[in-house]
Amino acid sequence: MGSHLSIDEVNLSMGELYTVVTNKAGKGKKGSIVAIIAGTKSEVVINHLQKIDPKKRNQVTEITLDMANSIKLIAKKSFPKANQVTDRFHVQKLALEAVQEVRIRLKWDALDQENSAITEAKLNKTPFISREFSNGDTAKQLLTRSRFLLYKSPNKWSDSQKARATILFEEYPEIKTVYYLSQKLRNIYNNYTNKTVAITKLAHWYNDVDKLGIKSFNGSIHNVVGKY
């Protein structure tokens, strides 16, 4: 048992979830595992963790976790003297998912437009021909195939992803805006270790988001900040 722990839900086999508590001092090697408990129900996990000597549990000063209320309750009841720290990767994940929400909304718009064009072509008894971009994608394909590149940093894009991103951002500047805002959040975590400076940068980032006026993205980011 160390002073700094992490707690998370992990899929270990066949889709079954386990709650895993690790000692950060172990750095993933020998001595890292504090507990592995089948399931994620807070009352069950708390019951098992409270079997650990209270003196050891009270030595924990910090525990890193995600934003699930059940995990927060487990941490509070099992390690009452520990400060709870939200895992940066869960915060970033929510921001990236907010980008995907914008992409999906625009994809449905593209599908509606294509269906309308097909219907109109049938009524006029003319062939329907989808517009294709320079890489051969239609609008529907472009918005579908861009899913994975929007999770990556630009420096990790393949050549085909770079070409697709260029077209995507030209055709859908809304996606470009929210994507680079998500990258800006990642850069704040990567580059600013001073707490005061980081908080200031995050405040400016949040103001930039607030000015966007993109309902789906702003709603998701408000959710991120509220939990964070």
C-alpha positions, 0 to 999 in steps of 0.5 A: 500500500502506497500513499498514492493510488489509482482506481479504475474499472478494467475489462480483464476477460470476456467483457467482465469488469473488475475494479482494480486498485494500484499503487502508483509507486509500483509503476505497473511492475511488481508491487503495483496491485493493491486489489482486484475485485470482480464487479463494479458495484460500489457496496461490494467493492467497498466491503472488500477494500475495508478488509484492508487494515484501516491504518494502511488505508488512512496512509493514502493521501491521493487517489486518481480516478475517473469521473464516475460517481460510484468510483468516487464513493468507493474512494471516499469510503475506502480511503477517507483521508485521500484527495481525489484527483480526476485522471487527465485521460478521462477528461481528455476522452470526454473532450474527444467524444464531444468532437465525435458528437459534432462529426456524427451530427454532420454525418446525419445531416449529410445522409439526410441531404443524400436521401433527399437528392436520391428521392428528387432524382427518382422523381425526375427520372434522372440518375443520382450521382454522389459528389466525390472529393479528391480522395474518392470519398463521398460526404457520407464516407468522409464523415464516417472514415474521419472517425479515427483520425479525430482521436489522434494528434496531427503528428500521428496521422498517416498520409491518407489521414492527412489528406482526408483531414485537409478535405474534412476541415475545408468542407466542415470548418466546424469540425476543424474548430472543435478538433483543434480545441480538443488538441489545445486541451491535450497540449495544456496537460502536456506542457504546463505542470505549474498548477497556477499556470495550468488553471489559467490556461484552462480558464482561457480554453474554457472561454474559447469553447464558450464563445463557439456557440456550437450547442452539442460541443458546448453542452458536452464541454460544460459536462466535462468542466462540471465534473472536473 
